[in-house]
Amino acid sequence: MSASLPTPEEFAALAEEIAREAGAMLLEKRPARPQVLLTKSSPTDVVTALDRAAEELIRDRIKAARPGDAILGEEGGATGEGAVRWVVDPIDGTVNFLYGLPEWSVSIAVEVEGRIVAGVVNVVPRGEVFTASLGGGAWLAGERLRCNTGVPLSQALIGTGFGYQAGRRKVQAEVLTHVLPAVRDVRRAGSAASDLCSVAAGRLDGYYERGPNYWDYAAGGLVATEAGARIGGLHGRPYSPEMTLCAAPGLFEELHDLLAPLNPERDA
């Protein structure tokens, strides 16, 4: 990293400050039933007015602190160019937010020359802010996080999620019928960023999902890997919207080998 750039820890500190401010705004302004501004990929894939407002706040704070940096946001798309790019999901778990469920988060990651060096996931309703910097570990409330290790697949608690399109959900349900008998149990929380942090904190042993976008897993992925987890896709490919797997080494391979023959990257 260039000597003229902030360190990963400094980027993480700035991202945390911004994520906390956005989270506080969302808690303050969240009505009993937030306004649905529009839907995206399907009628069940919603955007609220506060998604937009939170991203605008985050963008404004980034531009004030780092006016030359690029930003990729779920709502506002890609803006700017340069070696540093911020990856922003203003509300990961918007449906949970809409219904008043506690599993939603503000997710902010920082890339330098294409490599994620800092990540913050503010799980706002739980008052938990997960932070990570490249090589500096993953942290929650001053405690360094370590993922669970040595857990066999049959005893693993696995998180997952489902897409918005009916054809994709059909395949995901079929895959689940093979996964569920092979593991301890399955959880579906509704926020990929939060799920990855749960792997880091040992609240889940592993996680897999087809469909999350880069802004969903950029920050949480760093939190998980800095806690000792492995993250990737199928057949040695990098993790992507096609498939993201995350677990401690050993369990990662077992989960991969369970999923791979099921062709889970298809849609009906």
C-alpha positions as CSV (number, residue, x, y, z in Angstrom):
1,M,0.0,0.0,0.0
2,S,1.3,3.5,-0.9
3,A,2.8,5.4,2.0
4,S,0.6,8.3,1.1
5,L,-2.6,6.4,1.8
6,P,-4.2,5.7,5.2
7,T,-3.4,2.3,6.7
8,P,-6.1,-0.4,6.7
9,E,-6.7,0.4,10.3
10,E,-7.3,4.1,9.5
11,F,-9.6,3.2,6.7
12,A,-11.5,0.9,9.1
13,A,-11.8,3.6,11.7
14,L,-13.3,6.1,9.2
15,A,-15.7,3.4,7.8
16,E,-16.8,2.6,11.3
17,E,-17.5,6.3,12.1
18,I,-19.6,6.7,8.9
19,A,-21.4,3.3,9.4
20,R,-22.3,4.3,13.0
21,E,-23.7,7.7,11.9
22,A,-25.8,6.1,9.1
23,G,-27.1,3.5,11.5
24,A,-28.1,6.1,14.1
25,M,-29.9,8.1,11.3
26,L,-31.8,5.0,10.3
27,L,-32.9,4.1,13.8
28,E,-34.0,7.7,14.4
29,K,-36.0,8.0,11.2
30,R,-37.4,4.5,10.8
31,P,-41.2,4.7,10.9
32,A,-43.4,1.9,12.1
33,R,-43.7,0.7,8.5
34,P,-41.1,2.4,6.2
35,Q,-42.2,3.7,2.8
36,V,-41.5,1.4,-0.1
37,L,-39.9,3.6,-2.7
38,L,-39.8,1.0,-5.5
39,T,-39.1,-2.6,-6.2
40,K,-36.1,-4.0,-8.1
41,S,-35.7,-7.5,-9.4
42,S,-39.2,-8.6,-8.3
43,P,-42.1,-7.4,-6.3
44,T,-40.5,-8.9,-3.2
45,D,-37.2,-7.0,-3.7
46,V,-37.9,-3.7,-2.2
47,V,-36.1,-0.4,-1.8
48,T,-37.2,2.0,0.9
49,A,-36.8,5.8,0.9
50,L,-34.4,5.4,3.8
51,D,-32.1,3.1,1.7
52,R,-31.5,6.1,-0.5
53,A,-31.2,8.5,2.3
54,A,-28.6,6.4,4.1
55,E,-26.5,5.9,1.0
56,E,-26.6,9.6,0.4
57,L,-25.4,10.3,3.9
58,I,-22.6,7.7,3.5
59,R,-21.5,9.1,0.1
60,D,-21.5,12.7,1.5
61,R,-19.3,11.6,4.4
62,I,-16.9,9.7,2.2
63,K,-16.6,12.6,-0.2
64,A,-15.9,15.1,2.6
65,A,-13.1,12.9,4.0
66,R,-11.8,11.4,0.8
67,P,-13.0,13.5,-2.2
68,G,-10.9,11.7,-4.8
69,D,-12.1,8.2,-3.9
70,A,-14.4,6.1,-6.0
71,I,-17.7,4.7,-4.5
72,L,-19.8,1.7,-5.5
73,G,-23.2,1.8,-3.8
74,E,-26.2,-0.5,-4.1
75,E,-28.5,2.4,-4.7
76,G,-26.3,4.9,-6.5
77,G,-24.1,2.6,-8.6
78,A,-20.4,3.4,-9.4
79,T,-19.0,6.9,-9.2
80,G,-15.5,8.2,-9.5
81,E,-12.2,6.6,-10.3
82,G,-8.9,5.9,-8.5
83,A,-6.9,3.4,-6.5
84,V,-9.3,3.6,-3.5
85,R,-12.9,2.5,-3.8
86,W,-15.6,2.3,-1.1
87,V,-18.2,-0.4,-1.4
88,V,-21.5,0.5,0.3
89,D,-24.7,-1.3,1.2
90,P,-26.8,1.2,3.1
91,I,-29.2,-1.4,4.4
92,D,-28.4,-5.0,4.0
93,G,-31.5,-6.9,4.9
94,T,-34.0,-4.3,3.6
95,V,-37.0,-6.6,4.0
96,N,-36.1,-7.2,7.6
97,F,-35.8,-3.4,8.0
98,L,-39.2,-3.0,6.4
99,Y,-40.9,-5.5,8.8
100,G,-39.1,-4.4,11.9
101,L,-37.0,-7.5,12.2
102,P,-33.6,-7.0,13.9
103,E,-31.3,-8.6,11.4
104,W,-30.3,-5.7,9.1
105,S,-27.0,-3.8,8.8
106,V,-25.0,-1.0,7.3
107,S,-22.1,-2.4,5.4
108,I,-19.0,-0.5,4.2
109,A,-15.8,-1.9,2.7
110,V,-12.7,-0.2,1.4
111,E,-10.7,-1.4,-1.5
112,V,-7.2,-0.3,-2.5
113,E,-6.2,-1.3,-6.0
114,G,-8.9,-3.9,-6.1
115,R,-8.1,-5.5,-2.7
116,I,-10.4,-5.2,0.3
117,V,-8.4,-3.7,3.1
118,A,-11.1,-2.6,5.6
119,G,-14.6,-3.7,6.4
120,V,-17.3,-2.6,8.8
121,V,-20.8,-4.1,9.4
122,N,-23.0,-2.2,11.8
123,V,-25.9,-4.6,12.8
124,V,-27.9,-1.6,14.0
125,P,-30.8,-3.1,15.9
126,R,-28.4,-5.3,17.9
127,G,-26.0,-2.4,18.6
128,E,-23.1,-4.5,17.2
129,V,-20.4,-3.1,15.0
130,F,-18.1,-5.6,13.4
131,T,-14.8,-4.3,12.1
132,A,-11.8,-5.7,10.3
133,S,-8.6,-4.5,8.6
134,L,-6.4,-6.5,6.3
135,G,-3.9,-8.3,8.5
136,G,-5.3,-6.6,11.7
137,G,-7.9,-9.1,12.6
138,A,-11.7,-8.9,13.1
139,W,-13.2,-7.3,16.1
140,L,-16.4,-6.8,18.0
141,A,-16.7,-4.5,21.1
142,G,-12.9,-4.8,21.7
143,E,-12.8,-8.6,21.4
144,R,-10.9,-10.2,18.7
145,L,-13.1,-12.7,16.8
146,R,-12.2,-16.3,15.9
147,C,-14.5,-18.6,13.8
148,N,-15.4,-22.0,15.1
149,T,-12.9,-24.7,14.1
150,G,-12.9,-28.5,14.1
151,V,-16.7,-28.7,13.5
152,P,-17.7,-31.6,11.2
153,L,-20.4,-31.0,8.7
154,S,-22.9,-33.2,10.6
155,Q,-22.6,-31.0,13.6
156,A,-22.5,-27.6,11.8
157,L,-25.0,-24.8,12.1
158,I,-25.2,-23.4,8.6
159,G,-26.6,-20.0,7.5
160,T,-28.1,-19.4,4.0
161,G,-30.4,-17.1,2.2
162,F,-32.8,-17.1,-0.8
163,G,-33.2,-15.1,-3.9
164,Y,-36.1,-12.9,-5.0
165,Q,-37.0,-14.7,-8.3
166,A,-39.3,-17.7,-8.1
167,G,-37.1,-19.8,-10.4
168,R,-34.1,-19.3,-8.2
169,R,-36.0,-20.0,-5.0
170,K,-37.2,-23.3,-6.5
171,V,-33.7,-24.5,-7.0
172,Q,-32.6,-23.2,-3.6
173,A,-35.3,-25.1,-2.0
174,E,-34.2,-28.3,-3.8
175,V,-30.7,-27.8,-2.6
176,L,-31.8,-27.2,0.9
177,T,-33.5,-30.6,1.0
178,H,-30.0,-32.1,0.6
179,V,-28.2,-29.8,3.0
180,L,-30.7,-29.9,5.9
181,P,-30.3,-33.7,6.6
182,A,-26.5,-33.4,6.4
183,V,-26.0,-30.7,9.0
184,R,-27.0,-29.8,12.6
185,D,-29.5,-27.2,11.4
186,V,-30.0,-24.3,9.0
187,R,-30.6,-20.6,9.8
188,R,-31.9,-17.9,7.4
189,A,-31.4,-14.5,8.9
190,G,-31.9,-12.3,5.9
191,S,-28.7,-10.3,5.8
192,A,-25.6,-11.8,4.1
193,A,-23.3,-9.2,5.8
194,S,-24.6,-10.2,9.2
195,D,-24.4,-13.9,8.4
196,L,-20.7,-13.6,7.5
197,C,-20.1,-11.8,10.7
198,S,-21.9,-14.5,12.5
199,V,-19.4,-17.0,11.1
200,A,-16.6,-14.8,12.3
201,A,-18.1,-14.6,15.8
202,G,-18.8,-18.4,16.0
203,R,-22.6,-17.9,16.0
204,L,-22.7,-19.9,12.7
205,D,-20.3,-22.6,11.7
206,G,-20.7,-21.9,8.0
207,Y,-22.7,-20.1,5.4
208,Y,-23.5,-20.5,1.7
209,E,-25.7,-18.6,-0.6
210,R,-26.3,-17.9,-4.3
211,G,-27.3,-14.4,-5.2
212,P,-25.7,-11.8,-2.8
213,N,-24.0,-8.9,-4.6
214,Y,-20.6,-7.6,-4.0
215,W,-21.8,-4.9,-1.7
216,D,-23.6,-7.5,0.4
217,Y,-20.4,-9.5,1.2
218,A,-17.4,-7.2,0.7
219,A,-17.1,-6.0,4.3
220,G,-18.5,-9.1,5.9
221,G,-16.2,-11.3,3.9
222,L,-13.2,-9.5,5.3
223,V,-14.5,-9.8,8.8
224,A,-14.9,-13.6,8.3
225,T,-11.5,-14.2,6.8
226,E,-9.7,-12.0,9.4
227,A,-11.4,-14.3,12.0
228,G,-9.9,-17.3,10.4
229,A,-12.6,-18.5,8.0
230,R,-12.1,-19.4,4.4
231,I,-14.4,-17.8,1.8
232,G,-14.7,-18.8,-1.9
233,G,-17.0,-20.1,-4.6
234,L,-17.3,-23.6,-6.1
235,H,-14.6,-25.5,-7.8
236,G,-11.8,-23.2,-6.7
237,R,-13.4,-20.1,-8.1
238,P,-13.5,-16.9,-6.1
239,Y,-16.7,-16.0,-4.2
240,S,-19.2,-14.1,-6.3
241,P,-23.0,-13.6,-6.8
242,E,-23.0,-17.1,-8.4
243,M,-22.0,-18.7,-5.1
244,T,-20.4,-17.7,-1.8
245,L,-19.3,-20.2,0.7
246,C,-17.7,-19.4,4.1
247,A,-16.5,-21.6,6.9
248,A,-13.4,-22.6,8.8
249,P,-10.9,-24.7,6.7
250,G,-12.0,-28.3,6.8
251,L,-15.7,-27.5,7.1
252,F,-15.4,-25.3,4.0
253,E,-14.3,-28.3,2.0
254,E,-17.0,-30.5,3.4
255,L,-19.7,-28.0,2.7
256,H,-18.3,-27.4,-0.8
257,D,-18.3,-31.1,-1.6
258,L,-21.9,-31.4,-0.4
259,L,-23.1,-28.5,-2.6
260,A,-21.0,-28.9,-5.7
261,P,-22.8,-32.1,-7.1
262,L,-26.2,-30.4,-6.6
263,N,-25.4,-27.7,-9.3
264,P,-26.7,-24.9,-7.0
265,E,-25.7,-22.1,-9.4
266,R,-28.6,-22.8,-11.7
267,D,-32.0,-21.2,-11.9
268,A,-35.2,-23.1,-12.8
